[in-house]
Structure formats: C-alpha cells, structure tokens
Amino acid sequence: CFRALCCKGPPPPRPEYDLVCIGLTGSGKTSLLSQLCSESPENIVSTTGFSIKAVPFQNAILNIKELGGTDNIRKYWSRYYQGSQGVIFVLDSASSEDDLETARNELHSALQHPQLCTLPFLILANHQDKPAARSIQEV
C-alpha cells in the first residue's frame, strides 16, 4: 500500500553480465578485479584454479570468472567459457619475449574458440608503469 501511495516501487533490477577474465600468471588479473571491487591491494594472492567476483556498477552487475594462468590450468580454460558474454584478456606488457609470445598464442586461441569468437574482447595491456613495458603498438 505504501509503495502505491508514494508512487515508488522497488528499484528496477540491474542486468547481470557474465564475463571471463584470462591471461598468463602474473599479468594482473586478480589485482584488476580487486581494484574494480574496491578491495585493498594488500595481501593479493595469485589465483589458483578460478574465482568469481561480482562487480557492481550503477546500471549493471558484471559477474567475472577469473581463471588462473599457469601452464597446467590454461588447458582447462575452455571448460569455463560457456555462458560468457564477454572476455577480458589481461596481458603483462612488461613480460619477457617468450611470455609475450605465449600470451599471443593464448589470445589467438581464445579469439578462435567457438564459444568466444563472437563475443566482445577487452585486451588490457597491464603493467604500463614498469620501465620494461611495451607500448600498445609493440604488444
């Protein structure tokens, strides 16, 4: 009755979007999500396996599945792609040439995966503050 009298109802539900966040170990996936969730950057531990975080925005909620980036976990990434509506690929722009090549291969593999190939991709060149960081054009 009160809602009818005041012409106010419950706030409209915010749409939710499911994203997957991938990248090699040490690229900064966990730090990125901690920052987006306004969590303290202290005590960040690299993800082993996967984790899920809900990142609230004013008009939407992003449910982000972060997948660990070690060699033995990357082969299972595709098992977590189903239902994704977008991809965040985090790249360490200050990594070695070998790691950069591995990251390129993983990115190309994700871009060609049937469950991801039509989705929007955000490629984040992280660690731009490090002296060894490559520019976007170099990456």
Contacts in CASP RR format, 6 or more apart in sequence:
PFRMAT RR
TARGET T0000
AUTHOR 0000-0000-0000
METHOD contacts of the structure
MODEL  1
CFRALCCKGPPPPRPEYDLVCIGLTGSGKTSLLSQLCSESPENIVSTTGF
SIKAVPFQNAILNIKELGGTDNIRKYWSRYYQGSQGVIFVLDSASSEDDL
ETARNELHSALQHPQLCTLPFLILANHQDKPAARSIQEV
3 9 0 8 1.000
3 10 0 8 1.000
14 56 0 8 1.000
14 57 0 8 1.000
14 59 0 8 1.000
14 60 0 8 1.000
14 61 0 8 1.000
15 59 0 8 1.000
15 60 0 8 1.000
15 61 0 8 1.000
16 60 0 8 1.000
16 61 0 8 1.000
16 62 0 8 1.000
16 63 0 8 1.000
17 60 0 8 1.000
17 61 0 8 1.000
17 62 0 8 1.000
17 63 0 8 1.000
17 85 0 8 1.000
17 86 0 8 1.000
18 63 0 8 1.000
18 65 0 8 1.000
18 83 0 8 1.000
18 84 0 8 1.000
18 85 0 8 1.000
18 86 0 8 1.000
19 62 0 8 1.000
19 63 0 8 1.000
19 64 0 8 1.000
19 65 0 8 1.000
19 84 0 8 1.000
19 85 0 8 1.000
19 86 0 8 1.000
19 87 0 8 1.000
19 88 0 8 1.000
20 64 0 8 1.000
20 65 0 8 1.000
20 67 0 8 1.000
20 77 0 8 1.000
20 80 0 8 1.000
20 81 0 8 1.000
20 84 0 8 1.000
20 86 0 8 1.000
20 87 0 8 1.000
20 88 0 8 1.000
20 116 0 8 1.000
21 29 0 8 1.000
21 32 0 8 1.000
21 33 0 8 1.000
21 64 0 8 1.000
21 65 0 8 1.000
21 66 0 8 1.000
21 67 0 8 1.000
21 87 0 8 1.000
21 88 0 8 1.000
21 89 0 8 1.000
21 90 0 8 1.000
22 29 0 8 1.000
22 67 0 8 1.000
22 68 0 8 1.000
22 69 0 8 1.000
22 77 0 8 1.000
22 87 0 8 1.000
22 88 0 8 1.000
22 89 0 8 1.000
22 90 0 8 1.000
22 106 0 8 1.000
22 110 0 8 1.000
23 29 0 8 1.000
23 67 0 8 1.000
23 68 0 8 1.000
23 69 0 8 1.000
23 89 0 8 1.000
23 90 0 8 1.000
23 91 0 8 1.000
23 103 0 8 1.000
23 106 0 8 1.000
24 69 0 8 1.000
24 74 0 8 1.000
24 91 0 8 1.000
24 92 0 8 1.000
24 95 0 8 1.000
24 99 0 8 1.000
24 102 0 8 1.000
24 103 0 8 1.000
24 106 0 8 1.000
25 46 0 8 1.000
25 68 0 8 1.000
25 69 0 8 1.000
25 70 0 8 1.000
26 46 0 8 1.000
26 69 0 8 1.000
26 92 0 8 1.000
27 69 0 8 1.000
27 90 0 8 1.000
27 91 0 8 1.000
27 92 0 8 1.000
27 95 0 8 1.000
27 103 0 8 1.000
27 126 0 8 1.000
27 127 0 8 1.000
28 90 0 8 1.000
28 92 0 8 1.000
28 126 0 8 1.000
28 127 0 8 1.000
29 47 0 8 1.000
29 66 0 8 1.000
29 68 0 8 1.000
29 69 0 8 1.000
29 88 0 8 1.000
29 90 0 8 1.000
30 44 0 8 1.000
30 45 0 8 1.000
30 46 0 8 1.000
30 47 0 8 1.000
30 51 0 8 1.000
30 66 0 8 1.000
31 41 0 8 1.000
31 44 0 8 1.000
32 88 0 8 1.000
32 90 0 8 1.000
32 124 0 8 1.000
32 126 0 8 1.000
33 51 0 8 1.000
33 53 0 8 1.000
33 55 0 8 1.000
33 64 0 8 1.000
33 66 0 8 1.000
34 40 0 8 1.000
34 41 0 8 1.000
34 44 0 8 1.000
35 41 0 8 1.000
36 53 0 8 1.000
36 55 0 8 1.000
36 62 0 8 1.000
36 64 0 8 1.000
37 53 0 8 1.000
37 55 0 8 1.000
46 68 0 8 1.000
47 66 0 8 1.000
47 67 0 8 1.000
47 68 0 8 1.000
47 69 0 8 1.000
48 68 0 8 1.000
48 70 0 8 1.000
48 73 0 8 1.000
49 67 0 8 1.000
49 68 0 8 1.000
49 73 0 8 1.000
50 65 0 8 1.000
50 66 0 8 1.000
50 67 0 8 1.000
50 68 0 8 1.000
50 80 0 8 1.000
51 65 0 8 1.000
51 66 0 8 1.000
52 63 0 8 1.000
52 64 0 8 1.000
52 65 0 8 1.000
52 66 0 8 1.000
53 63 0 8 1.000
53 64 0 8 1.000
53 66 0 8 1.000
54 61 0 8 1.000
54 62 0 8 1.000
54 63 0 8 1.000
54 64 0 8 1.000
55 61 0 8 1.000
55 62 0 8 1.000
55 63 0 8 1.000
55 64 0 8 1.000
64 88 0 8 1.000
65 80 0 8 1.000
65 84 0 8 1.000
67 73 0 8 1.000
67 74 0 8 1.000
67 76 0 8 1.000
67 77 0 8 1.000
67 80 0 8 1.000
68 74 0 8 1.000
74 106 0 8 1.000
77 110 0 8 1.000
78 113 0 8 1.000
78 115 0 8 1.000
81 113 0 8 1.000
81 115 0 8 1.000
81 116 0 8 1.000
82 115 0 8 1.000
83 115 0 8 1.000
84 115 0 8 1.000
84 116 0 8 1.000
84 119 0 8 1.000
85 119 0 8 1.000
86 116 0 8 1.000
86 119 0 8 1.000
86 120 0 8 1.000
86 121 0 8 1.000
86 122 0 8 1.000
87 110 0 8 1.000
87 116 0 8 1.000
87 119 0 8 1.000
87 120 0 8 1.000
87 121 0 8 1.000
87 122 0 8 1.000
88 121 0 8 1.000
88 122 0 8 1.000
88 124 0 8 1.000
89 107 0 8 1.000
89 110 0 8 1.000
89 121 0 8 1.000
89 122 0 8 1.000
89 123 0 8 1.000
89 124 0 8 1.000
90 124 0 8 1.000
90 126 0 8 1.000
91 100 0 8 1.000
91 103 0 8 1.000
91 107 0 8 1.000
91 123 0 8 1.000
91 124 0 8 1.000
91 125 0 8 1.000
91 126 0 8 1.000
91 139 0 8 1.000
92 99 0 8 1.000
92 100 0 8 1.000
92 103 0 8 1.000
92 126 0 8 1.000
92 127 0 8 1.000
93 125 0 8 1.000
93 126 0 8 1.000
93 127 0 8 1.000
93 128 0 8 1.000
93 130 0 8 1.000
93 133 0 8 1.000
93 134 0 8 1.000
93 135 0 8 1.000
93 139 0 8 1.000
94 127 0 8 1.000
94 130 0 8 1.000
94 131 0 8 1.000
94 132 0 8 1.000
94 133 0 8 1.000
94 134 0 8 1.000
95 103 0 8 1.000
95 127 0 8 1.000
100 134 0 8 1.000
100 139 0 8 1.000
107 123 0 8 1.000
110 116 0 8 1.000
110 121 0 8 1.000
111 117 0 8 1.000
111 121 0 8 1.000
125 133 0 8 1.000
125 134 0 8 1.000
125 136 0 8 1.000
125 139 0 8 1.000
127 133 0 8 1.000
END
